[in-house]
């Protein structure tokens, strides 16, 4: 009986560790999309033509779509980090549109 209880406790501990690891790996995936968005932000200064602005906007749209696909597949968590990512992408899109306006 004592051995069975020890095995049960070990299994519960192992399952808890696996769940923590999976949650942490999902959090790390959103970091990839933050970095991709920040890479686009670094290019905003080079958006001196309508075409470059449109390319940056298209890249942001693709990054956002890709992140949503992972969220739907439950490989990204829909949490505060994801919401901040969406705010970042929307803010960057607005900045690019603002930069694009005088070029028309």
C-alpha positions in Angstrom: 0.0 0.0 0.0 2.8 2.4 0.9 4.6 1.7 -2.4 1.4 2.3 -4.4 0.9 5.6 -2.6 4.5 6.6 -3.4 4.1 5.7 -7.1 0.8 7.7 -7.2 2.4 10.8 -5.7 5.4 10.5 -8.1 3.0 10.3 -11.1 1.0 13.3 -9.9 4.3 15.3 -9.5 5.5 14.2 -13.0 2.1 15.3 -14.5 2.3 18.7 -12.8 5.8 19.2 -14.2 4.7 18.3 -17.7 1.8 20.7 -17.5 4.1 23.5 -16.3 6.6 22.8 -19.1 3.8 22.9 -21.8 2.4 26.2 -20.4 5.9 27.7 -20.4 6.6 26.5 -24.0 3.3 28.1 -25.2 4.4 31.4 -23.5 7.8 31.2 -25.3 6.0 30.8 -28.7 4.3 34.3 -28.3 7.8 35.7 -27.8 8.7 34.7 -31.3 5.8 36.8 -32.7 6.8 39.7 -30.5 10.2 39.6 -32.1 8.8 39.4 -35.6 6.7 42.5 -34.9 9.6 44.3 -33.4 11.6 43.5 -36.5 9.0 45.2 -38.6 9.1 48.2 -36.2 12.8 48.5 -36.9 11.9 48.9 -40.6 9.4 51.7 -40.2 12.1 54.3 -40.6 12.8 52.9 -44.1 9.2 53.2 -45.2 9.8 56.0 -47.6 7.6 54.7 -50.4 4.0 53.5 -50.5 5.3 50.1 -51.7 7.6 49.7 -48.6 4.7 50.8 -46.3 2.4 48.3 -48.0 5.0 45.5 -47.6 5.5 46.3 -43.9 1.7 46.3 -43.4 1.4 43.0 -45.3 4.1 41.5 -43.1 2.4 42.5 -39.9 -0.9 41.1 -41.2 0.8 37.8 -42.0 2.5 37.7 -38.5 -0.9 38.4 -36.8 -2.6 35.7 -39.0 0.1 33.2 -38.2 -0.2 33.9 -34.4 -4.0 33.5 -34.6 -3.6 30.2 -36.4 -1.4 28.9 -33.6 -3.8 30.2 -31.0 -6.7 28.4 -32.7 -4.6 25.2 -32.7 -4.0 25.8 -29.0 -0.3 26.1 -29.5 -0.4 29.7 -28.2 -2.3 30.8 -25.1 -4.9 33.5 -25.5 -3.7 35.4 -22.4 -2.5 38.9 -21.5 0.8 38.4 -23.5 -1.2 37.6 -26.6 -3.4 40.7 -26.1 -0.3 42.8 -25.7 1.0 41.3 -28.9 -2.2 42.3 -30.7 -1.9 45.8 -29.3 1.7 46.0 -30.5 0.7 44.9 -34.0 -2.2 47.3 -34.2 0.0 50.2 -33.0 2.6 49.4 -35.5 0.0 49.2 -38.3 -1.3 52.7 -37.3 2.3 54.1 -37.3 2.9 52.7 -40.8 -0.4 54.1 -42.1 0.5 57.5 -40.5 3.9 57.4 -42.3 2.2 56.3 -45.5 -0.4 59.1 -45.6 1.9 61.9 -46.8 3.3 59.7 -49.5 0.0 59.4 -51.4 
